[in-house]
């Protein structure tokens, strides 16, 4: 549901040579900017997911005093929540309208976040090994080369730092609920938000994380319950899921993770 980029692509639907974004995705989410912070607006489901996402991160990383990067920050929902927990937050996106709305909301809320219109690769070149934790939520399924995003995130992490991602599993259940149900029946998401072919199996995510030099610590499901407009972390990973990966090295510490979730991998 959020947008940011870096990596490779083609000059037409995707970005220009060497760029890892789809302009259609940036335009689609940019059009939602004016109502991003409306809890009953087009991003109603994202508002509901936010406390569960924050809780998942806070259970596995010390946020107070930490340097945290939010990749694909959108209008800043998770970014501000992380900052409220005491983190020094940098938040990046490639949709200008979303960064504008995020900065405007910062003025209203008084929550300090360093919002930047930047790709994750550009930031990785400028600040390698700078962050204690990185979040990349609801974004990987919206870019042409998710593995490149993960590689850049790994470069940005300090040894001992953790990367947190959320995405959608490529299963019939995810198609039925996340696309047919959410976009066309319940209409809690705008039509066209997701493309099934871009959903990511946990086994694929795990392989990309290992190739980037990270160690997968946990995979857990994330269930949205529209009847109460809330979400919770669960064991099943066949629809939405969260993952936590560690960059090995000094200061790794311990994380309070449960057993990896179950579902189609």
LUMPA-853992 format. One record per residue: residue in one letter; y, z negated, x of N, C-alpha, C, O in turn. Coordinates in steps of 0.05 Angstrom, whole numbers, plus 5000, padded with zeros to 4 digits. Example, Ala and Ser with C-alpha at 12.3 -4.5 7.8 and 13.67 -1.06 7.14 Angstrom:
2
A488648445264491048445246493448445264493448315285;S495548585257497948575273500148435258502348395268;
% end
This chain:
265
X497650005016500050005000502550005017504750065007;X502249945042504549945060504350185078502250325078;X506450255093506450495109507550445137509750325139;X506150535158507250535185505450725201503450815190;X506150775226504650985239504750985269505950815281;X503351175280503151235308500551385312498751355295;X500251555333497751685337497951985336499852105347;X496052115323495852405322495952505294495252365275;X496752755290496852875264497353165266497453275289;X497753305244498453585244501253625232502153445217;X502553845239505353865231505953895202508253875194;X503953955184504554005157504553755139506653625137;X502253685127502253455109502653195126504053015117;X501453195150501852965167504552995181506053185176;X505152805200507552825215507453055235505553215235;X509353075253509353285273507253225294505853025293;X507053405314505053365335505353095348507553015356;X503052955351503152695364503952465345504152245354;X504352525320505252325301502952265281501652455272;X502652015274500451935257501451825230501251585225;X502552005214503351925187503252175169503352405179;X502952125144503252335124505952305110506552095099;X507552515112510252495100510052445070511752305059;X508052545057507652495029507252205023508152095002;X505952055041505551775038508151615041508751445025;X509651695062512251565066514051605041515451425033;X514051855031515751915008514851754983516451654968;X512251744980511151604956511851314955512751214935;X511551174978512150894979515150844980516150644970;X516551024993519450994994520751004967522750874961;X519551164949520551194921520250934906521550894885;X518550754915518050494902519850274913519750044904;X521550344932523050134947524749964930524849714933;X526150084911528149934895526849714878528249524871;X524249734872522949534856520749384872518949264860;X520849404898518749284915518448984910516248874911;X520748854907520748564904520548464875520848234869;X520148654856519848584828516848504823515148684825;X516248254818513448174814512148294790509648284788;X513648414772512448554749512848854751512349004732;X513648954775514149234779511649384790509449284787;X512149624801509949784811508149654832505849724835;X509249454846507749314867506849044857506548854873;X506349014831505448764820502848674833502648434839;X500948854838498448774851498948674879497548484888;X500748794893501348704921502448424921501848264939;X504148364902505148084899502847894895502947674906;X500947974879498647794873496847764897495747544901;X496547964914494947954938496147784960494747674976;X498747764960500147644983499347364990498847305013;X499147174971498346904978495546894991495146735009;X493747054981491047054992491047165020489647065038;X492547385025492847495051493947295071492947265093;X496147165063497446965080495546735086495346655109;X494046645066492146425071490046495091489246335107;X489046745089486946835107487946835136486546745154;X490446925140491646925167492146645177491446575199;X493246475160494046205168491646035175491845845191;X489346095163486945945169485746015197484145865208;X486646235208485346335232487346365256486446425278;X489846315251491846335272494046135267494846085245;X494946015289497245835287499845995285500446155303;X501245965263503546135258506146005268507946145277;X506445745266508945615274509445655304507745585321;X511645785310512345835338511146085350511646145373;X509446225334508046455345509746715342511346735323;X509346905360510547165357508547335341506347395350;X509447425318507647565299508947835293511347855288;X507248035292508048315285506748385259504348355256;X508348495240507248595215507548905215509749005214;X505349045218505249335220504949455192503149385178;X506749635185506749745159507749545139506449485119;X510049435144511149205130512049265102512449085086;X512549515095513649585069516249445065518049445083;X516649325042519149185035519248905045521248765041;X517148805059517348555073516048315059516648085066;X514248365039512948135025511447955044512047715044;X509648055059508147895078509847805101509547585111;X511647975110513347905133514947645127514947465144;X516147635104517747395098515847145095516646925103;X513547185083511646965080510746855108510546615111;X510247025126509546945153511846795166511446585180;X514246895163516646755174517046485162517846295176;X516446455136516746195123514845985134515245745132;X512646085146510645905159511445835187510045685200;X513745925196514745855223514346055244514945995268;X513346295238512946495258515546645264517246675246;X515746745288517946935295516847215290515147315305;X517747335268516447585258518147825264520547845259;X516748025276517748295278516248465258513748445256;X517548635242516248785221517149085224519449145225;X515149265224515749545228514549715206512549655194;X515949935200515050135181516550395188518550395202;X515450615177516750875182518150985157519151215157;X518150835135519650915111522350795111522650555107;X524450955116527150845118528050685094529350475096;X527350775069528150635045526950355044528150165034;X524450335053523150075053524349875073524749645066;X525049975096526349805116529049715105529949485110;X530449895092533049825080532849605060534349415060;X530849635042530449425021529549165034530448955025;X527949175054527048935068529448785080529648535078;X531248935093533548805105535448695084536648485088;X535748835061537348725040536248475028537648285023;X533548465025532348225014532547995034532747765025;X532448055059532847845079535547705076535847465079;X537547865070540247745066540247565042541647365041;X538747635021538647474997537047225001537747004992;X534747245015532847015018533646835041533046595040;X535046945061535646785084533346745103533646595123;X531146885099528846865116529147065139529547305134;X529046975164529547145187527147305195525047195202;X527347565193525347755202526747985217528848075208;X525648065239526748295255525448555245523348625254;X526748685226525748935215526549165232528849185240;X524649345237525149575254523949825242521649825232;X525350045243524250315236522950425261524250535278;X520250385263518850445288515950495282514750385263;X514750665299511850695298510550475315511850365333;X508050415310506750205325506150305354506150135372;X505750565358505350665385507850625402507750555426;X510250685390512750655405513150365413514050305435;X512550185395512849905402510849815423511449655440;X508349925422506349855442507249945470506649805489;X508650165471509550265497511750075508512050045532;X513349955490515549795498514849505502516049365519;X512849395487512249115488509249055489508248905473;X507849165509504949105510504448805515505948675530;X502348705503501648425508503648225499503948005511;X505248285477507448115470506847925446508147715444;X504947985429504647845404502147665403500047735414;X502447435391500247245387498447335364496047285364;X499547455344498047555321499447805309501847825310;X497747975298498748225286497348255259494948215256;X498948315238497848385212498248685206500348795213;X496248805194496349085187494949105160492549165159;X496449065138495149035112495649275094497849375092;X493549365081493649585062495049825073496649955060;X494549885099495850115111493950315124494450555123;X491750225135489950405150488950635133488550855144;X488550595107487550805090489751015083489151205069;X492150975093494351155087495151325111497151475109;X493851305134494551455157492351645166489951585160;X492951865179490852055188488951945208486552015208;X489851765226488151675248488351365250489851265266;X486751225233486850935234486050815261487150605268;X484250945275483350835301485650815320485750635337;X487451015319489751005337491650775332492850655350;X491850695306493450465299492250215311493650045322;X489650185308488249955319488449935349488749715360;X488350165363488650165392491350065400491649915419;X493450155386496150075392496449775387497749635402;X495349675365495449395358494149225380495149015388;X491849325390490449175411492149155436492248955450;X493649375443495349375466497649165463498549045482;X498649135438500848955433500048665433501848495437;X497548605430496648325429496548195456495848325476;X497247945458496647785481493647735483492347735463;X492547695507489847595509489547335493491147155495;X487447325476487147095459488447135432488146955414;X489947345428491247405403489347525382487147615389;X490247515357488447615336489847825319492247815313;X488248025311489148235293487948195265485548145263;X489548215245488648185217489148435202491448535202;X487148545189487448795174486248755146484548585142;X487248905127485948935101485949225093487749375100;X483849305079483549575071481549595048480649385038;X480649835041478849875019476249995029476250185045;X473949895020471349995027470850265012471750294989;X469450445026468850705013466150684998464050755009;X466250574974463950534958464450624929466850644921;X462450684914462850744885464350524870466050584853;X463850274877465250054864468250064870469850014852;X468950124894471750134902473150374887475450344878;X471750594885472850824870473350744841475450804830;X471350614829471450544801473750344795475150374776;X473950144812475949934807478649994819480749954805;X478750074844481350104858482850364849485350364851;X481350564841482750814833482650844803484750854790;X480250874791480050924763481150684747482850724729;X480250444754481150214739484050134744485550104725;X484750114769487450014776489650214771491850144762;X489050474775491150674773491250814746493450894737;X488950844733488951004709488350844683489150934661;X487050614685486450464661488350224659489850204640;X488150034678489949804677492749874685494649744677;X493050084701495650174711497249964725499649944723;X495849804741497149604758498149724784499649604799;X497249974790498250124813499150394803498050504784;X501150514816501950784809499750984814498150954833;X499451184797497451394801497851534827500151594835;X495651584841495851714867496251534890496651624913;X496251274886496651074908494451114929495051104953;X491951154921489751174940488251434937488151554915;X487051514959485151734960482451634970482251514991;X480351674954477751564961476751644988475551485002;X477251884996476251985022477451825046476351825067;X479651695041480951545062480151245064480951105082;X478451165045477450885046475750855071474651045081;X475450605080474250555106471950355103472350135093;X469550425112467350235112467650025134468750085155;X466749775129467049575150465649655176466649575198;X463449805175462149885199463950075216463950065240;X465450245202467250425216469550265228470350315251;X470650085213472749915223471849755248473249745268;X469449645246468349495269468049665294468649575316;X467149915290466850085313469550155326469750155351;X471550205310474250255320475450015335476650045356;X474949775324475949535337474649495364475949425383;X472049535365470549495391471549705411471949645434;X472049955402473050155420475850085431476550175453;X477349935415479949845424479949595441481949495450;X477549495446477249255463477448995448477948785461;X477148995422477348755406474548665396472748825395;X474348405390471848295380472148215351473848055344;X470548335334470748275305469647995300467347935306;X471347825289470547545284469647505255467847335250;X470847645236470347585208470947825191472847975196;X469347865170469948055149469547905122467347795118;X471547905105471347765080472547945058474248105063;X471447905034472448065011475147955001475747715005;X476648124988479148044975479048144946479248384942;X478847964927478548034899481148004884482347784884;X482148214872484448204854483448164825481748314816;X484547964812483747894785486147954766487847774763;X486348184754488648264739489148084714491348054705;X486947964703487347804679488947544685490047434666;X489047464710490747234717492847314738494347144748;X492947574744494847684764494847514789496947424798;X492547484801492147334826489847444841488347604831;X489547354866487447454883486147214898487447014902;X483747254907482447044923480547184943479547404939;X480047034965478147124986475347054977474746834969;X473547254979470747214970468847324992469747425012;X466247304987464247395006463847695004463447835024;X463847804980463148084976465448264987467748214983;X464648475001466548645014466448935004467249125018;X465348974981464849254972467249384959467149624952;X469449244956471949364945474149324966474249464986;X475849134961477949054981476648865001474948694994;X477448885027476548685046478648635068480348805073;X478448405080480048315102478248295127475848245125;X479548325150478048295175479848165196482248195196;X478548005213479947875235478547945261476147925263;X480148035281478948115307480547975330483047955328;X479147895350480247745373480547935397478748095403;X482747905412483048035438482047835459483347625462;X479847885472478747695491480747625513482347795521;X480547385523482247305545483047015543482146865525;X484846935561485746655562487046575536488346735523;X486546325528487846215505486646305479487946295458;X484046395480482846495455482646275435483046325411;X481946035443481745815424479445855405477746015410;X479545705383477445725363478645805337481045755331;X477045945321478046025294476145915273473745905278;X477245835251475645725229474845945211476045985190;X472746095219471846315203469146255190467546105201;X468746365166466246335153464346555162464946705181;X462146575148460246795154461347055145462747065124;X460847275159461847535150460847595122458747515114;X462547745107461947795079459747995077458748115096;X458848025052456648215046457748445029459648415014;X456448665032457348905016456549155031455349135052;X457249385020456549635032458149665058460649645059;X456649715080458049745106458250025115459350075137;
% end
